[in-house]
Amino acid sequence: MDLSTITFDQIAMAVMGTIALREAMIMVLPNSIAGPGGWLIDTAPGDVSKA
């Protein structure tokens, strides 16, 4: 696939799919994985520069 054939719509759909997948993971996975202090998705508010 040539990079010049990628359209804005394809990029927008990929971004929306990624956001939907993240939200689904937050809803389904336990908090130790995706929640406050989770190792995969940390939803706790706070300092994001601690990584």
HELIX and SHEET records of a PDB file:
HELIX    1   1 LEU A    3  THR A    5  5                                   3    
HELIX    2   2 PHE A    8  VAL A   28  1                                  21    
HELIX    3   3 VAL A   48  LYS A   50  5                                   3    
SHEET    1   A 2 ALA A  34  GLY A  35  0                                        
SHEET    2   A 2 ILE A  41  ASP A  42  1                                        
END                                                                             
